[in-house]
């Protein structure tokens, strides 16, 4: 680290470092320093402070002293001489008919040298002019050719923004500016609008160039093919500062819509053909809907086919059930053959009359129950059946109150029969 002070001279805005030694200097004080051109008068813009060694240009020139009132008075007298020197030089330029424009005249602090600044489009042979000026002022004469930017820096003025020139206030050095910066910042390429008072491109184009380049990396190019929430389209305009783009949708190219950069997806950067094998979200959605419709139609056809097969099976089963009573024998009783439809009764026309709950269907055949068979029997057959099987009674027939269910007579009954002279177990006639 090195202790330095910052000094700025009259002819520019660049700050130079000097070694203060043991002197404490405050910002705003006038100082006298030693330079490569001799002793100069300047103004301290930054007091004693430490800087990195790499920021210091060696050898570091020393501070001679803080300016005294005498130094300030000498500087003012030198500045009073400058207008007269300027007029004399202008007259000599006209005499020698030189193609040059005088810009400014500066006296050195010690008065040993006069510096003339001029501009010219080409090289100028001013040797005779220098000899004439040296004979008039009796001092060293130096003519320095500068550019139009340096001219604006020395003269100063107001820019198109309404503020003083940047080069005359704070710019240390001129930065290169190109027309590409104006294109990147989407500015008008009209030279009148992007040029400064000096006639060159404005220095302020360089200030925001880095920010525009960073924004340009995150933004799509013109005519890029992109995907948006409303569908696919082509980028028609890009707003770098707002990070927005205008997109002409394929479905509505007459009315562009504005989207933010994060809302879109770039499919093709810049101009070109549509990528091969690319399907837009609309096409993917349409294909998906088509596949779903085809699948639903296939399921409907399968269900219709299943229903048709079930209907055919039911029809064949019904036909089989209708044919069986006409050609089959359902059952036999006591050598008699009866054809019924399962209800056990026939109507007057010979057709079987069905009664709900009286039949059972097993494997497509109808079987009559024992109770139904008993109803179909003739009274004589039913009586013979009851005589043969007295323990079996027809359902619904009530038993007499004095009838015993046990076939063996009771003891009291046997005793009564014995007294009457009969045998037990036999009924008297």
C-alpha positions as CSV (number, residue, x, y, z in Angstrom):
1,X,0.0,0.0,0.0
2,X,1.2,3.5,-0.9
3,X,0.0,6.9,0.5
4,X,-0.9,9.3,-2.3
5,X,-3.0,12.3,-3.0
6,X,-5.2,12.9,-6.1
7,X,-4.6,16.0,-8.2
8,X,-6.5,17.2,-11.2
9,X,-5.2,19.8,-13.7
10,X,-7.0,22.4,-15.7
11,X,-6.8,20.8,-19.1
12,X,-8.5,17.6,-18.1
13,X,-10.6,15.5,-15.7
14,X,-8.1,12.7,-15.2
15,X,-6.8,12.4,-11.6
16,X,-3.1,11.8,-11.1
17,X,-1.4,10.5,-8.0
18,X,1.5,12.3,-6.3
19,X,3.6,11.5,-3.2
20,X,2.5,13.9,-0.4
21,X,5.5,13.1,1.7
22,X,4.8,14.2,5.3
23,X,2.4,17.0,4.2
24,X,-1.3,16.6,5.0
25,X,-3.4,17.8,2.1
26,X,-7.2,18.2,2.1
27,X,-9.5,17.9,-0.9
28,X,-10.2,21.3,-2.6
29,X,-6.8,22.8,-1.8
30,X,-4.6,24.1,-4.6
31,X,-1.1,22.5,-4.8
32,X,2.1,22.9,-6.8
33,X,3.5,19.5,-8.0
34,X,6.3,18.3,-10.2
35,X,5.3,16.7,-13.5
36,X,7.2,15.3,-16.5
37,X,6.6,18.7,-18.2
38,X,7.8,20.8,-15.3
39,X,6.2,22.4,-12.4
40,X,2.4,22.7,-12.6
41,X,-0.5,24.2,-10.7
42,X,-3.4,21.9,-9.8
43,X,-6.2,21.2,-7.5
44,X,-6.3,18.4,-4.9
45,X,-9.5,16.3,-5.4
46,X,-8.6,13.5,-2.8
47,X,-6.5,14.0,0.3
48,X,-4.0,11.6,1.8
49,X,-5.2,8.0,1.4
50,X,-3.7,4.5,0.7
51,X,-4.0,2.8,-2.6
52,X,-2.7,-0.5,-4.0
53,X,0.8,-0.5,-5.4
54,X,-0.5,-1.8,-8.8
55,X,-2.6,1.4,-9.1
56,X,0.4,3.7,-8.9
57,X,2.5,4.5,-11.9
58,X,6.2,4.6,-11.0
59,X,8.1,6.8,-10.5
60,X,5.7,8.6,-8.2
61,X,6.2,12.4,-8.6
62,X,6.4,14.4,-5.3
63,X,4.3,17.2,-4.0
64,X,6.3,20.5,-3.9
65,X,4.1,22.5,-1.7
66,X,0.6,23.6,-1.0
67,X,-0.2,26.6,-3.2
68,X,0.5,30.0,-1.6
69,X,-1.4,33.2,-2.3
70,X,1.6,34.2,-4.5
71,X,1.2,31.0,-6.5
72,X,-2.5,31.7,-7.0
73,X,-1.8,35.3,-8.1
74,X,0.8,34.1,-10.7
75,X,-1.7,31.6,-12.0
76,X,-4.4,34.3,-12.4
77,X,-1.9,36.6,-14.3
78,X,-1.1,33.7,-16.7
79,X,-4.8,33.2,-17.5
80,X,-5.2,36.9,-18.2
81,X,-2.5,36.6,-20.9
82,X,-4.2,33.7,-22.7
83,X,-6.9,35.7,-24.6
84,X,-4.2,37.9,-26.2
85,X,-2.1,35.0,-27.2
86,X,-5.2,33.4,-28.7
87,X,-6.0,36.4,-30.9
88,X,-2.4,36.7,-32.1
89,X,-2.3,33.0,-33.1
90,X,-5.6,33.3,-35.0
91,X,-4.2,36.2,-37.0
92,X,-1.0,34.3,-37.9
93,X,-3.1,31.3,-39.0
94,X,-5.0,33.5,-41.4
95,X,-1.8,35.0,-42.7
96,X,-0.2,31.6,-43.4
97,X,-3.6,30.3,-44.7
98,X,-3.3,27.1,-42.6
99,X,-6.2,24.6,-42.5
100,X,-6.4,24.4,-38.8
101,X,-8.8,25.5,-36.0
102,X,-7.4,27.0,-32.8
103,X,-9.2,25.7,-29.8
104,X,-7.4,26.8,-26.6
105,X,-4.2,28.5,-25.3
106,X,-2.6,27.6,-21.9
107,X,0.3,29.2,-20.1
108,X,2.5,27.0,-18.0
109,X,2.7,27.8,-14.2
110,X,6.2,29.2,-14.4
111,X,5.4,31.0,-17.7
112,X,8.3,29.3,-19.6
113,X,6.0,27.7,-22.2
114,X,2.8,28.4,-24.1
115,X,0.6,25.5,-25.3
116,X,-1.7,26.0,-28.4
117,X,-4.4,23.3,-29.0
118,X,-5.9,23.0,-32.5
119,X,-7.9,20.6,-34.6
120,X,-7.4,19.7,-38.2
121,X,-8.7,17.1,-40.6
122,X,-5.2,16.3,-41.9
123,X,-1.5,17.0,-41.2
124,X,-0.5,20.7,-41.0
125,X,2.9,22.2,-41.6
126,X,3.1,24.9,-38.9
127,X,6.9,25.3,-38.6
128,X,6.8,28.9,-39.9
129,X,3.9,29.7,-37.5
130,X,5.9,28.4,-34.5
131,X,8.9,30.5,-35.4
132,X,6.8,33.6,-35.8
133,X,5.0,33.0,-32.4
134,X,8.3,32.3,-30.6
135,X,9.7,35.6,-31.9
136,X,6.6,37.5,-30.6
137,X,6.2,35.9,-27.1
138,X,9.9,35.2,-26.4
139,X,9.2,31.8,-24.9
140,X,8.8,28.2,-25.9
141,X,5.9,27.5,-28.2
142,X,4.1,24.1,-28.5
143,X,1.3,23.4,-30.9
144,X,-0.7,20.2,-30.1
145,X,-3.2,18.7,-32.5
146,X,-6.3,17.2,-30.8
147,X,-9.5,15.5,-32.0
148,X,-13.0,16.7,-32.0
149,X,-13.8,14.9,-28.7
150,X,-10.9,16.6,-27.0
151,X,-12.2,19.9,-28.4
152,X,-15.5,19.3,-26.8
153,X,-13.8,18.3,-23.6
154,X,-11.7,21.6,-23.5
155,X,-14.5,23.9,-24.5
156,X,-17.3,22.2,-22.5
157,X,-21.1,22.7,-23.1
158,X,-24.5,21.1,-22.7
159,X,-25.5,17.8,-24.2
160,X,-28.8,16.7,-25.7
161,X,-29.8,15.5,-22.3
162,X,-29.5,19.1,-20.9
163,X,-26.5,18.3,-18.7
164,X,-22.8,19.4,-19.0
165,X,-20.7,17.2,-21.2
166,X,-19.6,14.0,-19.5
167,X,-16.1,14.4,-20.9
168,X,-15.8,17.8,-19.4
169,X,-17.0,16.8,-15.9
170,X,-16.0,13.3,-14.8
171,X,-14.7,11.1,-17.7
172,X,-11.0,10.3,-17.3
173,X,-10.5,8.7,-20.7
174,X,-12.6,8.3,-23.9
175,X,-14.0,4.8,-24.4
176,X,-14.5,3.4,-27.9
177,X,-18.1,3.6,-29.1
178,X,-19.4,1.7,-32.1
179,X,-22.7,1.7,-34.0
180,X,-23.2,-1.9,-32.8
181,X,-24.0,-0.5,-29.3
182,X,-26.8,1.5,-30.8
183,X,-28.2,-1.6,-32.5
184,X,-27.9,-3.6,-29.3
185,X,-29.8,-1.0,-27.3
186,X,-32.5,-0.9,-30.0
187,X,-31.9,2.9,-30.7
188,X,-32.6,4.8,-33.9
189,X,-29.7,4.6,-36.3
190,X,-30.2,8.2,-37.3
191,X,-26.8,9.9,-36.8
192,X,-28.4,13.1,-35.6
193,X,-30.0,11.3,-32.7
194,X,-27.1,9.2,-31.5
195,X,-24.3,11.7,-32.1
196,X,-23.1,14.2,-29.6
197,X,-22.1,17.9,-30.0
198,X,-18.6,16.8,-31.2
199,X,-20.2,14.9,-34.2
200,X,-19.1,11.5,-32.9
201,X,-21.3,8.8,-31.3
202,X,-22.3,9.8,-27.8
203,X,-20.1,8.5,-25.0
204,X,-23.1,7.5,-22.9
205,X,-23.8,4.6,-25.3
206,X,-21.0,2.8,-23.5
207,X,-22.5,3.3,-20.0
208,X,-25.3,0.8,-20.4
209,X,-23.8,-1.6,-22.9
210,X,-22.8,-4.2,-20.3
211,X,-26.4,-4.2,-18.9
212,X,-27.9,-4.5,-22.4
213,X,-25.5,-7.4,-23.2
214,X,-26.6,-9.2,-20.1
215,X,-30.3,-8.7,-20.8
216,X,-29.7,-9.8,-24.4
217,X,-28.5,-13.2,-23.2
218,X,-31.8,-13.8,-21.5
219,X,-34.0,-12.5,-24.2
220,X,-35.0,-14.3,-27.5
221,X,-33.9,-12.9,-30.8
222,X,-36.2,-11.3,-33.4
223,X,-38.2,-13.8,-35.6
224,X,-37.6,-16.6,-33.1
225,X,-40.1,-19.4,-32.9
226,X,-41.4,-19.7,-29.4
227,X,-44.0,-21.5,-27.3
228,X,-46.4,-19.3,-25.2
229,X,-49.3,-20.1,-22.8
230,X,-51.6,-19.3,-25.7
231,X,-49.8,-21.4,-28.3
232,X,-46.9,-21.1,-30.7
233,X,-45.8,-18.0,-32.5
234,X,-43.0,-15.8,-33.8
235,X,-41.3,-13.0,-31.9
236,X,-42.0,-9.6,-33.6
237,X,-40.5,-7.2,-31.0
238,X,-38.2,-7.4,-28.0
239,X,-38.1,-4.9,-25.1
240,X,-34.8,-5.6,-23.3
241,X,-35.3,-3.2,-20.3
242,X,-38.8,-4.5,-19.4
243,X,-37.8,-8.1,-20.4
244,X,-40.9,-8.5,-22.5
245,X,-41.5,-9.7,-26.1
246,X,-44.3,-9.4,-28.5
247,X,-45.3,-12.6,-30.2
248,X,-47.5,-13.1,-33.4
249,X,-49.4,-16.3,-32.6
250,X,-50.0,-18.7,-35.4
251,X,-53.7,-18.8,-34.5
252,X,-54.0,-14.9,-34.5
253,X,-51.1,-13.3,-36.4
254,X,-53.0,-9.9,-36.7
255,X,-53.0,-9.2,-33.0
256,X,-49.6,-9.7,-31.3
257,X,-49.6,-10.4,-27.6
258,X,-47.0,-9.4,-25.0
259,X,-45.3,-11.9,-22.7
260,X,-42.5,-11.9,-20.2
261,X,-39.3,-13.7,-21.0
262,X,-39.9,-16.4,-18.4
263,X,-43.3,-17.2,-19.8
264,X,-42.1,-18.3,-23.2
265,X,-39.9,-21.2,-24.4
266,X,-37.6,-20.8,-27.4
267,X,-37.9,-23.5,-30.0
268,X,-35.9,-21.9,-32.8
269,X,-33.5,-18.9,-32.2
270,X,-33.7,-16.4,-35.0
271,X,-34.9,-16.8,-38.5
272,X,-35.1,-20.3,-40.0
273,X,-37.3,-23.2,-40.8
274,X,-39.5,-25.0,-38.3
275,X,-37.6,-27.8,-36.5
276,X,-38.1,-31.2,-38.0
277,X,-40.1,-33.6,-35.8
278,X,-41.4,-30.8,-33.6
279,X,-45.0,-31.0,-32.4
280,X,-46.6,-28.0,-30.9
281,X,-48.7,-28.2,-27.7
282,X,-51.9,-27.8,-29.9
283,X,-50.9,-30.7,-32.1
284,X,-49.9,-32.9,-29.1
285,X,-53.3,-32.0,-27.4
286,X,-55.2,-32.8,-30.7
287,X,-53.3,-36.1,-31.1
288,X,-54.1,-37.0,-27.5
289,X,-57.8,-36.2,-27.9
290,X,-57.9,-38.2,-31.1
291,X,-56.3,-41.2,-29.3
292,X,-58.7,-40.9,-26.4
293,X,-61.6,-40.8,-28.9
294,X,-60.3,-43.8,-30.7
295,X,-59.9,-45.7,-27.5
296,X,-63.4,-44.7,-26.3
297,X,-64.8,-45.8,-29.7
298,X,-62.9,-49.1,-29.4
299,X,-64.3,-49.7,-25.9
300,X,-67.8,-48.9,-27.1
301,X,-67.5,-51.4,-30.0
302,X,-66.2,-54.1,-27.6
303,X,-69.1,-53.5,-25.2
304,X,-71.5,-53.6,-28.1
305,X,-70.0,-56.9,-29.3
306,X,-70.2,-58.3,-25.8
307,X,-73.9,-57.3,-25.5
308,X,-74.6,-58.7,-28.9
309,X,-73.0,-62.0,-27.9
310,X,-74.9,-62.1,-24.6
311,X,-78.2,-61.4,-26.5
312,X,-77.5,-64.2,-28.9
313,X,-76.8,-66.6,-26.0
314,X,-80.0,-65.6,-24.3
315,X,-81.9,-66.1,-27.5
316,X,-80.4,-69.6,-28.1
317,X,-81.1,-70.6,-24.5
318,X,-84.7,-69.4,-24.8
319,X,-85.2,-71.3,-28.1
320,X,-83.8,-74.4,-26.4
321,X,-86.2,-74.0,-23.4
322,X,-89.1,-73.5,-25.8
323,X,-88.3,-76.7,-27.7
324,X,-87.8,-79.0,-24.7
325,X,-91.5,-79.2,-23.5
326,X,-92.7,-80.1,-27.0
327,X,-90.4,-83.1,-27.5
328,X,-89.4,-84.2,-23.9
329,X,-91.2,-86.2,-21.2
330,X,-91.2,-84.6,-17.8
331,X,-92.2,-87.4,-15.5
332,X,-94.4,-90.6,-14.9
333,X,-96.9,-91.5,-12.2
334,X,-98.6,-94.9,-12.0
335,X,-98.0,-95.7,-15.6
336,X,-99.5,-92.4,-16.9
337,X,-97.6,-90.0,-19.0
338,X,-98.2,-86.3,-18.4
339,X,-96.7,-83.3,-20.3
340,X,-96.7,-80.1,-18.4
341,X,-94.9,-76.8,-18.3
342,X,-93.9,-77.3,-14.8
343,X,-96.9,-75.9,-12.9
344,X,-98.7,-79.4,-12.6
345,X,-102.1,-78.1,-14.0
346,X,-103.6,-77.8,-17.4
347,X,-106.2,-75.3,-18.5
348,X,-109.2,-76.1,-20.7
349,X,-107.3,-75.5,-23.9
350,X,-104.7,-78.1,-22.9
351,X,-102.1,-75.4,-22.2
352,X,-100.2,-75.5,-19.0
353,X,-101.0,-72.8,-16.5
354,X,-98.0,-71.5,-14.6
355,X,-98.2,-70.7,-10.9
356,X,-95.5,-68.6,-9.3
357,X,-93.4,-70.3,-6.7
358,X,-94.5,-73.9,-7.6
359,X,-91.7,-74.9,-9.9
360,X,-87.9,-75.1,-9.7
361,X,-85.6,-74.9,-12.7
362,X,-82.4,-76.9,-12.6
363,X,-80.0,-76.8,-15.6
364,X,-82.8,-75.6,-17.9
365,X,-85.4,-78.3,-16.8
366,X,-88.4,-77.8,-14.5
367,X,-89.0,-80.2,-11.7
368,X,-92.3,-80.5,-9.7
369,X,-92.3,-80.6,-6.0
370,X,-93.9,-83.4,-3.9
371,X,-96.7,-81.0,-2.7
372,X,-97.5,-80.2,-6.4
373,X,-97.6,-83.9,-7.2
374,X,-100.1,-84.5,-4.3
375,X,-102.4,-81.8,-5.7
376,X,-102.3,-83.4,-9.2
377,X,-103.3,-86.9,-7.8
378,X,-106.9,-88.1,-8.2
379,X,-109.0,-88.4,-5.0
380,X,-109.0,-92.2,-5.3
381,X,-105.3,-92.3,-5.7
382,X,-104.8,-89.8,-2.8
383,X,-107.0,-91.9,-0.5
384,X,-105.2,-95.1,-1.4
385,X,-101.9,-93.3,-0.8
386,X,-103.1,-92.1,2.6
387,X,-104.3,-95.6,3.6
388,X,-100.9,-97.0,2.5
389,X,-99.0,-94.3,4.3
390,X,-101.3,-93.0,7.2
391,X,-98.4,-91.0,8.7
392,X,-98.3,-88.7,5.6
393,X,-101.0,-86.1,5.6
394,X,-101.9,-83.6,3.0
395,X,-100.7,-80.1,3.9
396,X,-103.5,-78.0,5.2
397,X,-105.6,-80.9,6.6
398,X,-106.6,-80.5,10.3
399,X,-106.4,-83.4,12.7
400,X,-109.4,-84.4,14.9
401,X,-109.3,-83.2,18.5
402,X,-109.6,-86.8,19.9
403,X,-107.2,-88.4,17.5
404,X,-103.9,-89.6,18.9
405,X,-100.8,-89.3,17.0
406,X,-99.4,-92.4,18.6
407,X,-100.5,-95.8,17.0
408,X,-100.3,-97.7,20.3
409,X,-103.5,-97.3,22.5
410,X,-103.1,-95.9,25.9
411,X,-103.5,-98.0,29.2
412,X,-106.8,-96.4,30.1
413,X,-108.2,-97.2,26.6
414,X,-107.0,-100.8,26.8
415,X,-108.6,-101.2,30.3
416,X,-111.9,-99.9,29.0
417,X,-111.9,-102.3,26.0
418,X,-111.0,-105.2,28.3
419,X,-114.0,-104.5,30.5
420,X,-116.2,-104.4,27.4
421,X,-114.9,-107.8,26.4
422,X,-112.9,-106.7,23.4
423,X,-109.3,-107.0,22.7
424,X,-107.1,-104.1,23.0
425,X,-105.9,-102.5,19.7
426,X,-109.2,-103.5,17.8
427,X,-112.1,-101.3,17.1
428,X,-115.5,-102.7,18.0
429,X,-118.0,-102.7,15.1
